[in-house]
Amino acid sequence: MTTNPYSANIPDGLKISIADALTLHGHLENQLVELIWLVKGERGEQRRRTAKKHAADHCKELQGQLEALGWNVPSRLWDDLKELRDERNLIGHGAWGMVSGRPTVVWRSRNIGTETTVEGEHFSDARFQKFKLKALRTLSNLMGLRDALRANANGFQWRAAWQPDP
């Protein structure tokens, strides 16, 4: 087995937290795509075109579609999705390492540094836990939205029944 010198000093627990966060966010992105398919009634090649768009575009498209239909989805959902996407990008695109025994991530899009310095962010276990809890709550809300959309096709009014967690 080949040893990866870039991750050799990263504890297995941190690697698992990174993988867990990325996996969870993948479920969020998948749910957004499926919601767009549901709202727009997409089939076949239309689905492929939608799925190939960027996650930020999925949020904008779904929000626009729901607003056009008169569905009043709380802005908190869209804010949470943006915050989660920003953290996911740092987690997924960043270069991870340990600095003074602390998990640290550098992502040049966020931390340019200088010609002689590297700027990174400490990413504690508490920060991972906050990400995961927010992602789980948001995913639950998206699934509730999906169920409400499906039920509305049969005349059910979801607006009063579906609310995000406080």
N, C-alpha and C positions, 0 to 999 in steps of 0.2 A: 504494500500500500504506500502511495506517495504521501509524504508529509507536506502540508501546506505551511510554509514559513510565516505567512501573513496571519494565520489564525492559531498558530501553535501556542501563543501566550494568552489566548482568550479562554477563560474557564468554560467548561461544557455547559454550566448553568446559564451563562450569558448567551451562548450559541442557541440554546433551547428557547430562551426568551425572545431572541431575534426571530427565530423560525416561527414561534408561536404567534408573535405580533403580525408577521407577514402573512401567515396562513389565515388568521382571523380577518385581516384587512382584505384578503382575496375573496373571502365570503361576502364582505360588504360590497365590493365592486361587482361581483357576480349578481347579487341581489338587485343592485341598481339596474343592470342590464336587463334582467328578467322583468323588472317593473316597467321599464320602457317598452319592452315587447308586449306586455299585458295591456298597458294604456293605449298603445298605438295599434294593437292587434296585428303586430308584425309576424310574418312567416318567411321561411326560406332565406333568400338572398338579402332581404331587408334586415333580417336578424344579424347576418354576418356583418353588414355595413355598420349597424349600430354597435355591435360588440367590438369592432376595431377602433372605435373612437376612444379618446383619452377619458380617464375617470372624471376629471373636472367637467368635461363636456357632458358626460352622463348626468351629473347632478343638475347642470343648467337645463338640459333637455327635459329631464323628468319634472323639474320644478315648473318649467314653462308649460308642459303638457297638463300638469295637474291644475295650474292656475287657469289655463284656458278652459278646463272643464268645470271650474268653480270650486275646486277642492281647496280648502284652507288648511294647508299643512303648516304647522308652526315653524317659524324661521329658525328656531333652535336646532331643528333637524339638519338644516342645510349648514348652519354654523358648525355643528358637531362633525359633519362629514368633511368640511374643509379642514378643521383642526386635525382630524384623524389622518387625512390625506397628507397634510404637511409633516406630521410626525412619522407616518409610514415612509415618506420619501427620505427623510433623514435616516431612519432605521435601515431601509432597503438599499439606498444609494451611498450611504456613508462608509468610510473606512474605519473599522473598529479596532480598538486596542485597549490596553490597560495603562493608565498613567497614575503613578503613585498608588497602585492597587485599586483604582477606580475605573469602571467601564467608561470609555471615552470614545466619541465618534466625531470624525471630521468629514464634512461634506462641503466641497468647494463652492457649491452654489449658495451655501448659507454662510460659510466662514472662509473668506479669502485669505486672511492672514497677510503676511508681508513676505518680502524676499528672504527674510531671515527667521521668520516665526511661522508656526502652525497654530491655528486656533481650533480648538475642539470643544465639544460640549460633554459635560458629565451626564450620563444617562443612568440614573439609579434604578434599583429594583422597584422603588415606589413609583417612578415615572412609567416604567413598563406596566405596573399594576393599574395605574390611572388610565393608560392607553387601553389596556385590555377591558377594564370595566366600562369605559365609555364606548368602546367598539361593540361589546356585547349588548349594551343597552340600545345602541343605535341599530344594530342588526335586528334586535327584537322588535324595535319600532318599525323598521322596514318590512319585516315579516308581518307585523300587524297591519301595516299599510297594504301589503299584498292581499292579505285575507279580506280587508275591508273593500278593496277594489273588486275582488272576485264576488263578494257578497252584494255589492252595489249593482252588479249586473243583474241580480235578481230582485232589485228594488230596495235593498237594505240601505238605510242612511247611516253611514259610519261616522259622520263628523262629531257627534256627541260621544260616541263609544270609544274612539281611538284617540288617545292622548299620549304624548311622550312622558317618560318617567320624570318626576320632579327633579 
